[in-house]
Amino acid sequence: MSAILRRAGLRPLWRSAAGEPVVALAALPGGGIAAGGSEGELRVLGADGTPRWADRLDDALLTVSASPDGRRVGAHGMASRRLWDDDGARVASADCGWSATAAWDDRSGALAVGDGRHVRLLDRDGVVRWSSPRLSSTVTAVVWPRGRLRVAAAAYRGVTILEPSTDRVTATLAAPGSISGLAASPSGRWVVGGSQDATLHGWKVDDGSDFRMSGFPTTVSLPTFAGTGRWLACCSGDVVTCWDFSGAGPTGREAAVLNGHGAPVTGLAWAPGDRHLLVSGDEAGTVLLWRLDATVRPGARPQPVGGLRGAAGDPGDPGDAADPGEAVTALTVSGTRTAPVVHVGRRCGRVDTLAPA
C-alpha cells in the first residue's frame, strides 16, 4: 500500500517490473533510465517506460553508469564490467576487480571506474587509457572534482586525488576509517565523504585542510551536492541533514535537519536544473520531496513539501509489517527545472517513475 502525502504529492507516470531487486539507476538524456538488477540484469527504458533493450552482465551487478550524451551505458560488478551503445549493442567487456563505482566526466567523456585497488580511465570504447597506482584498499567511490584534470578515489582510511594527465598523486587525504560515499562540489573546491564512524569528513582539494562533523546516530552515507554548490545533503539512519558550503564552508554552522522518514534513508538525489528540490527515499518505501530555497538557513527544520508515503505497518502488530519489497534501493532524478521526474528502484524489482503533482 501507499498513500499520497498532502500538499505537492507525487503522481505516477509509469512503472516497470523485473525479477531482480533494483540496485542501481542511471538517468539518460530525454527522460529514459538504465536499471541494474542485483543478479546482473540491465534494462534500458524510454521516457514513457517502453522497454528499449535488455542484456546481462553475467555477474552480480553493483552499479550502472550512463555517458552524458546517453550513447554509452555501463554495468559494473564484482568481477567484470561491460559497455553498450544506445541501441544495446555490446561495445566492450572485461574482467576486473570489485567495481562498485563509476563516474563519467562531462567534459572529456572519459569514464573513471573502480577496479579492485585501482582506478581505471576508460574511453568511450571501453579501452583502458590510464591506471592509477595501487591504493591502500578496494576503491569504494570515484568522483571528478576538477573535470578532466583530477579524479578523487575513496578507499579505506582516506581519499586520494589523482591527476591522470601527469600520472601522479596530488594529495592523500587521511580519514579514520571506511568512506561510505563521496561527493565533489560543483566548483571542485571540496571533496566530502560519509563515514562508517558516524561522521561527515570533508577536505579542500587544493590544500588538503579538512573538517569533521559528528553527532550522527549511525553511518553517514549518500553525500550529494546541490547544483549550486551551497548545500550538501547526506543521511544517517532515518534523518537527512543539509550542510551550508557557501563562503568559508560548513565549519561552525548547524545543519538543516530534515525529519519525516520513519525508516533508514536509502536514496537521496537533487533534481537537475532545480536549485532547491531534494528527493529522498527509505526502506519502508516512502519517497519525500524537500525544498531548500533561499529562506532556509543553517539550523532550520524544514518539512517535506510532498511525496509518496510507503506502508510503514504497525510495529505492535506482527501481521501489519511493512512490505519489504517496497523498500527504496535506488533513486535518481531526471527532467528539467520545471518538470522533474523521479525514478525509484525497489527491492521487489520494480521501477516507479513519478512526477510532482
Summary of the structure (lengths in Angstrom):
residues: 357
radius of gyration: 19.4
end to end distance: 18.9
largest distance: 61.4
contacts: 1274
relative contact order: 0.14
helix: 3%
strand: 51%
